[in-house]
């Protein structure tokens, strides 16, 4: 068994939580009234229902290799959390269809299912686990970006803010589960790097395609001001994605481990905020 950096003791638990979010009255451009930011996360959401099921199956395939009872609890928590994410984003995606984006929402999910099916058929079980570890890294660093900058969450419409806050919290809580299992099962450095780069390219292509599709439905795909402003807020100085690049590159280090950045205090803080909003509802 390979050595690993453990998650912070007595600070984080990986506990599934069903939220049953109500997305009534969500505006089309719910992220700071910015079409590009909103549709980028809309496009990402289309991948979650089937993508999370892929992650669950990839981890389940090797969970019997783990003998440590504490890690078995973490794997169970990971599976439960991912199942809840799938359900909540399915509801969110149905809301997008009801907003007038039916073709984009249904077409995007159909394409995601096809691509994931291809992955299941063409990749070995070990490569599927490597893909899960890689994509979990991407979701974890995006989650970290959202939680580190309160202005990002505060600029979201309240009807969807809690969804992204809750999802971000739980992605950080279980960010090392698939990675640790991969290290146990295989630990091949070159493979995990190759899979990360391939998975990143596929995800970037997919989100670009459907961000554009949503913008086209709004007839904003030829609006230079909307596109320039959105591109700057994604890729400019302090952009949503720009600030994740250093964290992304950490995965390329041979000695990388997700908990080398201890953001457990950040999770605890936002768990408190989420609890307060749930009590006030």
Backbone bond lengths (Angstrom), bond angles and torsions (degrees), N, CA, C in turn:
res aa  C-N    CA-C-N  psi(-1)  N-CA   C-N-CA  omega(-1)  CA-C   N-CA-C  phi
1 X - - - 1.471 - - 1.524 109.71 -
2 X 1.292 118.65 133.84 1.451 122.43 -178.09 1.522 110.28 -80.78
3 X 1.324 116.09 149.86 1.455 120.12 178.38 1.517 109.84 -69.96
4 X 1.322 115.44 153.72 1.455 120.62 179.89 1.516 109.81 -148.42
5 X 1.311 116.10 156.83 1.458 121.03 173.25 1.520 107.21 -87.43
6 X 1.319 117.33 123.83 1.454 120.37 -176.50 1.526 110.79 -78.49
7 X 1.310 115.28 156.26 1.456 119.60 174.42 1.524 108.58 -66.14
8 X 1.335 117.17 156.50 1.464 119.93 -177.77 1.527 111.98 -56.99
9 X 1.316 115.94 129.15 1.464 120.51 -176.72 1.527 110.67 -71.10
10 X 1.329 114.82 142.29 1.461 122.99 172.94 1.524 113.95 60.96
11 X 1.307 117.74 17.97 1.462 119.36 179.49 1.517 112.44 -119.52
12 X 1.313 117.26 -30.60 1.455 119.95 -175.51 1.522 110.60 -127.60
13 X 1.303 114.69 136.69 1.458 120.72 169.08 1.519 107.78 -124.01
14 X 1.312 115.25 148.02 1.461 120.23 -179.98 1.528 106.58 -102.57
15 X 1.321 115.12 92.73 1.462 121.16 -172.77 1.524 109.94 -121.27
16 X 1.325 118.14 121.44 1.466 120.36 177.48 1.535 110.72 -64.96
17 X 1.325 115.07 145.63 1.460 120.55 -178.76 1.521 109.57 -146.00
18 X 1.306 117.39 117.32 1.467 120.96 176.39 1.517 108.26 -84.34
19 X 1.319 117.20 130.77 1.456 121.53 -172.99 1.519 114.12 -106.37
20 X 1.329 118.09 -32.91 1.472 121.61 -177.57 1.528 111.75 53.97
21 X 1.312 116.15 56.02 1.460 120.82 -179.85 1.523 110.91 -64.88
22 X 1.327 115.16 146.13 1.463 122.36 176.55 1.521 107.50 -109.08
23 X 1.322 116.75 117.09 1.462 120.77 -176.28 1.528 112.71 -101.72
24 X 1.298 116.62 28.54 1.475 120.09 179.56 1.529 109.87 -66.71
25 X 1.329 114.84 135.64 1.460 120.06 173.53 1.510 115.61 76.72
26 X 1.319 117.46 19.68 1.473 119.91 179.62 1.524 109.42 -74.34
27 X 1.330 118.40 126.48 1.474 119.56 175.97 1.521 110.86 -70.17
28 X 1.315 116.92 157.83 1.464 119.69 -178.72 1.523 112.13 -62.68
29 X 1.292 116.78 -37.90 1.471 120.56 -178.51 1.525 107.38 -109.87
30 X 1.314 114.74 76.87 1.457 122.83 -167.62 1.524 113.90 -83.94
31 X 1.316 117.51 -11.70 1.464 121.34 -178.65 1.527 108.84 -101.97
32 X 1.327 115.87 93.49 1.471 122.96 179.14 1.522 112.22 55.55
33 X 1.334 116.68 30.96 1.463 122.75 -179.15 1.531 111.96 56.10
34 X 1.319 116.17 29.26 1.462 121.53 -178.62 1.526 109.15 -108.97
35 X 1.330 118.19 115.89 1.466 119.95 -178.42 1.522 113.76 -60.45
36 X 1.327 118.00 -40.25 1.459 120.18 -175.87 1.529 111.04 -69.26
37 X 1.326 117.43 -47.62 1.457 120.15 178.06 1.528 111.32 -60.16
38 X 1.332 115.78 -45.33 1.470 120.03 -179.21 1.516 110.75 -61.36
39 X 1.319 116.55 -46.66 1.463 119.21 -175.54 1.533 112.68 -75.68
40 X 1.314 117.46 -25.08 1.458 118.80 173.29 1.528 109.86 -62.22
41 X 1.333 116.93 -47.71 1.462 119.17 179.05 1.524 111.66 -72.22
42 X 1.342 117.56 -30.66 1.469 119.41 172.81 1.529 110.61 -60.21
43 X 1.333 116.06 -45.25 1.460 120.38 179.61 1.525 110.82 -62.85
44 X 1.325 116.60 -40.78 1.461 120.13 177.67 1.527 110.89 -62.66
45 X 1.315 116.25 -40.07 1.468 120.24 -179.58 1.521 112.14 -61.58
46 X 1.315 117.76 -31.29 1.466 120.36 -179.39 1.527 111.71 -62.52
47 X 1.320 116.92 -25.65 1.471 120.24 -178.71 1.522 112.45 -83.03
48 X 1.327 117.97 -16.92 1.459 119.37 -167.85 1.536 115.51 -70.97
49 X 1.326 120.37 -45.37 1.471 116.82 -175.92 1.524 113.49 -55.15
50 X 1.320 117.83 -49.23 1.463 119.98 -179.67 1.523 111.84 -81.99
51 X 1.315 116.64 -32.18 1.456 119.61 178.90 1.518 112.32 -64.41
52 X 1.325 116.81 -42.02 1.464 119.61 179.55 1.523 110.55 -65.34
53 X 1.325 117.57 -35.78 1.475 120.00 177.29 1.530 110.92 -66.15
54 X 1.326 116.48 -36.47 1.460 120.91 175.13 1.532 110.41 -60.49
55 X 1.333 116.45 -45.08 1.457 121.02 179.57 1.531 110.84 -60.37
56 X 1.327 115.39 -45.45 1.465 120.36 -179.26 1.530 110.53 -59.32
57 X 1.319 116.43 -46.72 1.463 119.97 -177.98 1.522 111.79 -66.29
58 X 1.341 116.53 -37.12 1.464 120.17 179.89 1.527 111.00 -64.44
59 X 1.321 116.62 -38.70 1.467 120.89 178.91 1.528 110.90 -74.42
60 X 1.323 116.61 -42.45 1.466 119.67 179.59 1.532 112.33 -58.13
61 X 1.322 116.33 -32.88 1.462 120.36 -176.74 1.526 112.43 -60.59
62 X 1.351 116.84 -23.79 1.460 119.74 -175.90 1.526 113.54 -123.29
63 X 1.310 118.11 5.91 1.462 118.41 -174.01 1.524 112.18 -63.04
64 X 1.330 118.23 -26.48 1.467 120.47 -179.55 1.521 112.99 -69.77
65 X 1.332 117.13 -11.01 1.467 119.66 176.66 1.526 111.26 -77.83
66 X 1.325 117.05 -13.02 1.464 122.03 -178.25 1.521 109.66 -93.26
67 X 1.312 117.31 125.15 1.461 121.94 -179.02 1.531 112.67 -103.32
68 X 1.302 117.07 -21.44 1.469 121.71 -178.72 1.525 110.10 -67.67
69 X 1.345 118.91 120.11 1.474 121.08 -178.93 1.529 113.48 -59.62
70 X 1.339 117.37 -35.28 1.463 119.96 -179.89 1.524 110.93 -65.96
71 X 1.318 115.69 -40.76 1.464 118.26 178.80 1.532 111.16 -71.40
72 X 1.315 117.14 -32.18 1.459 118.98 174.14 1.528 110.83 -61.80
73 X 1.323 116.66 -37.31 1.468 120.55 176.12 1.532 110.29 -64.54
74 X 1.333 115.77 -39.67 1.465 119.14 178.79 1.523 110.83 -64.91
75 X 1.318 117.15 -40.45 1.463 120.36 178.93 1.527 110.28 -64.64
76 X 1.324 116.95 -42.08 1.470 120.26 177.04 1.522 110.42 -61.65
77 X 1.335 116.26 -41.29 1.463 119.69 177.85 1.515 111.70 -64.27
78 X 1.333 116.75 -42.03 1.471 121.33 176.74 1.523 110.84 -57.77
79 X 1.326 116.75 -48.44 1.465 121.04 -178.69 1.521 110.41 -61.40
80 X 1.319 116.70 -43.60 1.457 119.78 179.76 1.513 112.83 -65.82
81 X 1.335 117.09 -42.80 1.463 119.76 179.49 1.524 111.22 -63.79
82 X 1.314 116.74 -44.37 1.461 119.45 -178.89 1.529 110.97 -64.30
83 X 1.320 117.14 -36.74 1.463 120.00 177.22 1.530 110.59 -62.43
84 X 1.331 117.37 -40.87 1.462 120.74 178.79 1.532 111.00 -67.79
85 X 1.324 117.31 -38.11 1.468 119.94 177.07 1.527 110.29 -60.66
86 X 1.310 115.61 -42.36 1.467 120.43 179.53 1.527 110.75 -58.79
87 X 1.329 116.63 -45.03 1.466 121.07 -178.46 1.526 111.63 -65.79
88 X 1.330 116.77 -45.73 1.465 119.66 -176.16 1.530 111.29 -68.42
89 X 1.321 117.19 -38.03 1.468 118.61 179.21 1.524 111.25 -75.09
90 X 1.304 118.20 -25.79 1.460 119.69 172.08 1.525 109.94 -62.07
91 X 1.332 116.76 -42.78 1.467 121.15 176.33 1.524 110.69 -63.59
92 X 1.327 116.96 -43.19 1.468 120.99 178.25 1.526 110.55 -61.13
93 X 1.317 117.42 -42.42 1.466 120.93 -179.13 1.529 111.45 -66.60
94 X 1.325 116.88 -34.56 1.469 120.12 175.40 1.528 110.18 -65.92
95 X 1.324 116.43 -35.05 1.465 119.99 175.24 1.524 110.57 -62.89
96 X 1.337 117.45 -40.71 1.467 120.31 178.08 1.528 110.64 -61.22
97 X 1.332 116.81 -42.12 1.465 120.39 178.17 1.523 110.54 -60.83
98 X 1.326 116.71 -41.05 1.466 120.84 -179.32 1.524 112.16 -69.61
99 X 1.329 117.33 -22.02 1.464 121.09 178.76 1.527 112.73 -76.46
100 X 1.321 117.27 -7.24 1.460 120.50 -177.40 1.511 113.37 112.61
101 X 1.337 116.13 7.51 1.458 120.99 179.53 1.526 111.19 -108.70
102 X 1.310 117.52 36.00 1.464 120.31 -175.00 1.533 111.32 -60.49
103 X 1.316 116.23 -46.80 1.471 119.20 -178.54 1.527 111.10 -60.45
104 X 1.325 115.86 -42.01 1.460 120.11 -178.15 1.541 110.78 -70.69
105 X 1.329 116.30 -44.81 1.460 120.00 -177.54 1.521 111.66 -66.43
106 X 1.327 115.98 -46.97 1.467 118.82 -178.48 1.524 111.45 -72.23
107 X 1.330 116.68 -39.53 1.460 119.95 178.05 1.514 111.81 -66.08
108 X 1.324 116.86 -39.68 1.456 120.63 179.19 1.509 112.49 -65.15
109 X 1.324 115.95 -41.64 1.463 118.86 179.06 1.532 111.45 -69.96
110 X 1.326 115.95 -34.29 1.468 118.98 176.98 1.522 110.64 -64.42
111 X 1.338 116.98 -42.96 1.457 120.30 178.29 1.530 110.63 -65.00
112 X 1.340 116.58 -41.96 1.466 119.52 178.30 1.523 110.89 -59.70
113 X 1.334 116.94 -43.21 1.470 120.01 178.67 1.521 111.16 -61.81
114 X 1.336 116.24 -40.43 1.466 120.16 179.83 1.532 110.80 -64.27
115 X 1.329 116.43 -46.86 1.462 120.00 -178.34 1.529 110.98 -63.82
116 X 1.321 115.78 -40.01 1.460 119.87 179.58 1.526 110.27 -68.10
117 X 1.322 116.57 -38.24 1.467 120.09 176.60 1.525 110.37 -61.17
118 X 1.333 116.17 -41.48 1.459 119.73 176.97 1.530 111.15 -61.82
119 X 1.317 116.02 -39.65 1.455 119.81 177.96 1.515 112.01 -63.46
120 X 1.324 116.08 -41.51 1.463 119.87 179.08 1.531 111.01 -63.09
121 X 1.323 116.14 -37.91 1.467 120.19 -175.13 1.526 112.64 -81.01
122 X 1.324 117.27 -32.68 1.466 120.38 -171.26 1.522 114.11 -99.44
123 X 1.321 116.59 -22.62 1.462 119.35 -177.67 1.519 110.67 -98.75
124 X 1.313 115.61 141.29 1.459 119.48 173.17 1.523 109.46 -65.66
125 X 1.319 115.89 166.17 1.464 120.13 179.12 1.531 110.77 -59.78
126 X 1.327 117.61 -38.33 1.463 120.51 179.27 1.523 111.48 -66.49
127 X 1.319 116.54 -38.65 1.467 119.42 178.20 1.528 111.07 -70.19
128 X 1.313 117.33 -34.02 1.468 119.63 174.89 1.523 110.62 -64.39
129 X 1.319 116.70 -38.25 1.467 119.39 176.42 1.528 110.50 -68.11
130 X 1.334 117.21 -38.19 1.470 120.43 176.24 1.522 110.73 -62.48
131 X 1.343 116.86 -40.94 1.460 120.84 177.82 1.518 110.92 -63.90
132 X 1.323 116.32 -38.58 1.463 120.37 178.15 1.522 110.44 -64.16
133 X 1.329 117.42 -46.14 1.462 120.49 178.23 1.527 111.06 -60.50
134 X 1.327 117.06 -40.27 1.464 121.32 -179.33 1.524 111.53 -67.02
135 X 1.327 116.61 -47.54 1.466 120.14 -178.16 1.526 111.50 -70.71
136 X 1.328 116.51 -30.93 1.461 119.23 174.01 1.528 110.75 -65.68
137 X 1.322 116.89 -33.05 1.463 119.89 174.61 1.521 110.28 -63.32
138 X 1.323 116.98 -43.55 1.464 120.67 -179.80 1.524 110.85 -63.53
139 X 1.327 117.10 -46.04 1.472 118.67 179.99 1.525 110.77 -66.02
140 X 1.321 117.70 -34.85 1.462 120.36 -179.66 1.524 111.78 -67.38
141 X 1.328 117.64 -40.20 1.469 118.35 -179.00 1.529 111.08 -74.11
142 X 1.325 117.60 -31.66 1.467 119.47 172.94 1.526 110.49 -66.58
143 X 1.336 115.49 -40.14 1.458 120.21 177.23 1.522 110.64 -61.53
144 X 1.315 115.93 -44.76 1.453 120.91 179.00 1.524 111.14 -60.36
145 X 1.315 115.52 -39.74 1.479 120.36 179.35 1.527 110.81 -62.80
146 X 1.332 117.15 -43.67 1.462 120.51 -179.98 1.527 111.64 -64.44
147 X 1.324 116.22 -42.68 1.463 119.22 -175.40 1.523 112.71 -77.99
148 X 1.319 117.55 -26.26 1.466 120.00 -179.59 1.524 112.69 -75.20
149 X 1.311 116.31 -22.99 1.466 120.09 -178.01 1.522 108.33 -117.60
150 X 1.325 118.81 91.38 1.465 121.31 -176.35 1.517 113.47 -55.86
151 X 1.332 117.50 -26.93 1.457 119.92 -179.26 1.522 111.64 -62.09
152 X 1.334 117.02 -29.90 1.461 120.05 179.48 1.526 110.61 -65.34
153 X 1.320 116.93 -51.17 1.468 119.83 179.44 1.522 111.49 -66.12
154 X 1.322 116.49 -39.17 1.459 119.62 -178.87 1.524 112.37 -65.54
155 X 1.342 117.09 -22.77 1.461 120.02 -179.77 1.524 112.57 -84.95
156 X 1.345 116.76 -5.28 1.462 120.26 177.13 1.525 110.47 -82.71
157 X 1.332 115.80 149.89 1.455 119.21 174.87 1.534 109.01 -61.08
158 X 1.333 117.87 136.97 1.473 120.43 -177.33 1.525 114.17 -55.21
159 X 1.328 117.57 -27.38 1.464 120.48 -177.84 1.522 112.89 -67.86
160 X 1.324 117.69 -21.20 1.475 119.94 179.09 1.527 112.90 -120.27
161 X 1.324 116.58 -9.68 1.471 119.10 -176.74 1.524 112.15 -57.43
162 X 1.322 117.38 -43.71 1.460 119.73 -176.61 1.522 112.48 -66.16
163 X 1.334 117.82 -31.53 1.462 120.32 176.59 1.521 110.55 -59.16
164 X 1.323 116.31 -50.42 1.461 120.31 -175.59 1.526 111.14 -73.66
165 X 1.324 117.34 -32.46 1.463 120.47 175.10 1.529 110.57 -64.47
166 X 1.324 115.89 -49.93 1.475 121.80 -179.80 1.525 111.01 -60.82
167 X 1.334 116.27 -45.63 1.465 119.63 -179.15 1.527 110.06 -63.42
168 X 1.326 117.30 -42.52 1.465 120.95 -179.59 1.526 111.04 -62.57
169 X 1.316 117.22 -43.86 1.466 121.21 179.14 1.524 110.40 -56.69
170 X 1.328 115.91 -48.48 1.467 119.31 -174.09 1.526 112.23 -73.71
171 X 1.336 117.71 -29.29 1.460 119.03 175.48 1.523 111.19 -64.14
172 X 1.324 116.61 -36.02 1.455 119.61 177.10 1.525 110.40 -72.46
173 X 1.322 117.11 -41.36 1.467 120.04 -179.01 1.526 112.21 -56.06
174 X 1.340 116.60 -40.54 1.473 118.20 -176.27 1.531 112.61 -108.15
175 X 1.326 117.35 24.24 1.460 120.47 -170.51 1.530 114.10 -65.27
176 X 1.337 117.79 -20.54 1.466 119.60 -176.76 1.520 113.49 -103.02
177 X 1.324 118.76 -3.42 1.466 119.83 -172.30 1.532 111.73 -63.47
178 X 1.327 117.13 -53.35 1.462 119.90 -178.97 1.525 110.84 -67.78
179 X 1.323 117.15 -36.34 1.464 120.51 -179.92 1.530 110.84 -63.81
180 X 1.332 116.83 -47.08 1.459 119.86 179.41 1.522 111.59 -61.69
181 X 1.322 116.44 -39.78 1.459 119.56 179.06 1.528 110.41 -65.39
182 X 1.327 116.26 -40.62 1.466 119.77 176.29 1.524 110.72 -60.10
183 X 1.324 117.26 -42.29 1.464 120.46 179.30 1.528 110.89 -62.46
184 X 1.320 116.71 -36.44 1.465 120.25 177.25 1.531 111.59 -66.98
185 X 1.316 114.84 -45.46 1.467 120.86 -171.10 1.519 112.03 -77.89
186 X 1.332 115.65 -38.56 1.471 119.01 -171.98 1.516 111.41 -138.78
187 X 1.324 116.43 -64.36 1.453 120.99 178.07 1.517 115.07 72.62
188 X 1.327 117.30 12.90 1.461 121.51 -178.58 1.533 109.22 -69.94
189 X 1.330 116.59 112.25 1.465 121.14 -177.15 1.529 112.04 -62.42
190 X 1.320 116.97 -47.76 1.467 119.74 -177.16 1.519 111.24 -62.90
191 X 1.320 116.36 -38.83 1.461 119.27 179.36 1.517 110.98 -64.38
192 X 1.324 117.88 -45.63 1.473 118.44 -177.42 1.523 111.75 -65.83
193 X 1.336 117.12 -32.92 1.463 119.66 177.39 1.531 110.39 -70.48
194 X 1.329 116.96 -45.21 1.472 119.87 178.15 1.528 111.08 -59.37
195 X 1.315 115.67 -43.04 1.461 119.56 -178.68 1.524 110.72 -67.50
196 X 1.327 117.40 -39.32 1.472 119.74 177.24 1.517 110.96 -59.22
197 X 1.326 117.30 -46.49 1.466 120.52 -177.39 1.528 110.91 -66.11
198 X 1.332 116.67 -41.15 1.464 119.96 178.78 1.526 110.79 -66.75
199 X 1.322 116.73 -43.80 1.460 120.57 -179.38 1.527 110.90 -65.52
200 X 1.331 116.89 -38.31 1.464 121.09 179.32 1.520 110.75 -64.61
201 X 1.327 116.85 -42.32 1.457 120.91 178.38 1.522 110.82 -63.52
202 X 1.326 116.49 -43.76 1.469 120.04 179.92 1.524 110.88 -63.97
203 X 1.335 117.00 -43.50 1.462 120.10 -179.12 1.524 110.98 -67.61
204 X 1.330 117.25 -39.73 1.468 120.50 178.28 1.530 110.84 -63.47
205 X 1.321 116.86 -41.54 1.467 120.60 178.76 1.531 111.05 -63.70
206 X 1.317 115.31 -44.32 1.464 120.20 -179.03 1.529 111.41 -64.33
207 X 1.327 117.39 -49.62 1.465 119.44 -177.15 1.531 111.07 -66.54
208 X 1.316 117.83 -34.10 1.468 120.27 176.07 1.523 110.49 -63.62
209 X 1.317 115.65 -44.97 1.475 120.97 -178.94 1.525 111.07 -59.48
210 X 1.324 116.82 -45.29 1.462 118.49 -174.46 1.519 113.62 -87.63
211 X 1.324 118.30 -24.19 1.464 118.70 168.38 1.524 109.20 -61.19
212 X 1.317 115.98 -44.11 1.466 121.10 177.68 1.529 111.09 -63.86
213 X 1.322 117.52 -40.76 1.467 121.01 -179.55 1.529 111.09 -62.82
214 X 1.331 117.05 -42.10 1.470 120.31 176.70 1.531 110.72 -64.47
215 X 1.322 116.86 -43.61 1.462 120.57 178.92 1.528 111.00 -62.65
216 X 1.326 116.39 -39.31 1.464 120.16 179.05 1.520 110.81 -64.03
217 X 1.332 117.01 -39.07 1.459 120.28 177.22 1.524 111.31 -61.80
218 X 1.328 116.56 -33.42 1.467 121.90 176.99 1.530 112.37 -80.91
219 X 1.339 116.75 -4.50 1.466 122.56 -174.70 1.537 110.90 60.41
220 X 1.316 115.47 36.90 1.459 120.88 178.94 1.524 112.06 -114.33
221 X 1.327 116.66 2.03 1.462 120.18 -174.67 1.522 113.01 -71.15
222 X 1.323 117.05 -12.72 1.470 120.25 177.22 1.526 111.95 -113.65
223 X 1.318 116.40 13.08 1.457 120.83 179.90 1.535 108.78 -90.24
224 X 1.329 117.94 107.38 1.475 119.68 -173.11 1.526 113.29 -63.94
225 X 1.326 117.35 -33.94 1.454 119.55 -179.32 1.531 111.11 -68.10
226 X 1.325 116.61 -43.59 1.461 121.00 178.38 1.522 110.21 -62.40
227 X 1.336 116.50 -45.34 1.460 120.73 -177.86 1.528 111.58 -67.06
228 X 1.325 116.59 -43.13 1.463 119.88 -178.76 1.526 111.02 -66.11
229 X 1.325 115.53 -43.49 1.476 119.16 179.98 1.526 110.25 -64.33
230 X 1.318 116.00 -44.17 1.460 119.51 -179.91 1.518 112.32 -65.16
231 X 1.330 117.02 -43.17 1.456 120.61 179.19 1.528 110.93 -61.75
232 X 1.325 116.27 -40.72 1.457 119.75 178.74 1.523 111.02 -63.56
233 X 1.341 116.51 -38.95 1.461 119.62 -177.28 1.531 111.99 -76.12
234 X 1.319 117.10 -17.39 1.464 120.48 172.85 1.518 112.07 -90.55
235 X 1.346 115.64 -45.13 1.462 120.32 -168.17 1.524 114.74 -118.20
236 X 1.327 118.16 -6.48 1.456 120.28 -179.30 1.518 111.90 -77.69
237 X 1.332 115.16 -173.95 1.456 120.44 176.36 1.526 109.01 -56.99
238 X 1.316 116.90 128.98 1.465 123.00 -176.61 1.529 113.00 64.54
239 X 1.338 117.23 20.42 1.458 120.51 179.11 1.521 111.81 -67.50
240 X 1.327 115.32 159.28 1.459 121.17 -178.88 1.524 111.69 -53.45
241 X 1.339 116.89 -45.04 1.462 120.88 -178.12 1.531 112.47 -89.42
242 X 1.314 116.92 -32.47 1.469 120.29 -178.25 1.522 111.62 -55.18
243 X 1.326 115.96 -42.84 1.459 119.83 -175.39 1.530 112.99 -74.16
244 X 1.340 117.03 -8.12 1.467 119.21 176.89 1.534 112.30 -90.21
245 X 1.327 117.29 -10.29 1.468 120.04 -173.19 1.533 112.49 -59.75
246 X 1.342 119.79 -47.27 1.481 117.83 179.02 1.530 112.24 -59.07
247 X 1.333 117.13 -39.69 1.469 119.82 178.57 1.526 111.09 -66.98
248 X 1.323 116.35 -38.86 1.461 120.40 177.60 1.523 110.47 -58.64
249 X 1.313 116.71 -45.17 1.459 121.60 -175.38 1.525 112.69 -67.99
250 X 1.332 117.15 -22.09 1.462 119.78 178.51 1.528 111.87 -58.22
251 X 1.320 116.61 -31.94 1.470 121.74 -179.31 1.525 111.85 -61.06
252 X 1.325 116.72 -23.07 1.462 121.27 -177.73 1.526 112.89 -79.59
253 X 1.323 117.21 -11.29 1.464 119.39 178.14 1.525 109.87 -74.80
254 X 1.332 119.22 136.30 1.473 120.75 179.40 1.521 113.18 -57.10
255 X 1.337 117.47 -35.42 1.460 120.67 -177.30 1.512 114.73 -93.91
256 X 1.316 117.11 16.81 1.475 120.91 -177.10 1.529 111.85 -60.96
257 X 1.332 114.70 144.68 1.471 121.62 165.89 1.527 107.11 -146.53
258 X 1.345 118.34 139.85 1.474 120.47 -177.10 1.525 114.63 -56.43
259 X 1.343 117.66 -32.13 1.467 118.49 -177.46 1.523 113.16 -88.63
260 X 1.328 117.41 12.50 1.458 118.14 170.47 1.525 110.37 -67.76
261 X 1.316 116.67 -21.37 1.468 120.14 166.47 1.515 107.01 -104.30
262 X 1.308 115.60 108.69 1.459 121.26 -179.32 1.533 108.72 -86.84
263 X 1.318 115.33 95.46 1.472 119.78 177.32 1.526 111.47 -106.76
264 X 1.339 115.01 30.82 1.466 119.45 -179.99 1.527 111.87 -65.65
265 X 1.345 117.56 -34.48 1.464 119.66 178.47 1.525 110.73 -65.13
266 X 1.326 116.36 -36.11 1.464 120.94 177.20 1.526 110.40 -62.71
267 X 1.327 116.21 -43.60 1.461 121.08 178.84 1.524 110.59 -62.96
268 X 1.330 116.75 -44.51 1.468 120.44 -179.29 1.531 110.69 -61.04
269 X 1.320 115.72 -40.41 1.473 119.49 179.47 1.518 111.29 -61.69
270 X 1.336 116.78 -47.18 1.456 119.96 -176.74 1.521 112.22 -76.15
271 X 1.337 117.78 -26.02 1.458 120.15 171.45 1.530 109.71 -59.78
272 X 1.338 115.51 -40.43 1.464 120.19 177.49 1.519 111.97 -63.48
273 X 1.314 116.36 -42.11 1.465 120.68 178.72 1.535 110.37 -64.02
274 X 1.329 116.27 -43.43 1.454 120.41 -179.80 1.522 110.87 -63.28
275 X 1.314 117.49 -40.71 1.458 120.87 177.86 1.525 111.48 -63.17
276 X 1.327 115.90 -40.99 1.463 119.91 179.61 1.526 111.49 -63.54
277 X 1.331 117.11 -41.77 1.460 119.72 -179.45 1.521 110.62 -69.62
278 X 1.331 117.32 -34.29 1.461 120.61 178.38 1.529 110.36 -67.23
279 X 1.338 117.19 -39.59 1.459 120.80 179.12 1.518 111.65 -68.24
280 X 1.347 116.09 -33.21 1.458 120.43 -177.90 1.530 112.11 -77.83
281 X 1.328 117.23 -18.17 1.478 121.47 -177.08 1.529 111.46 -70.75
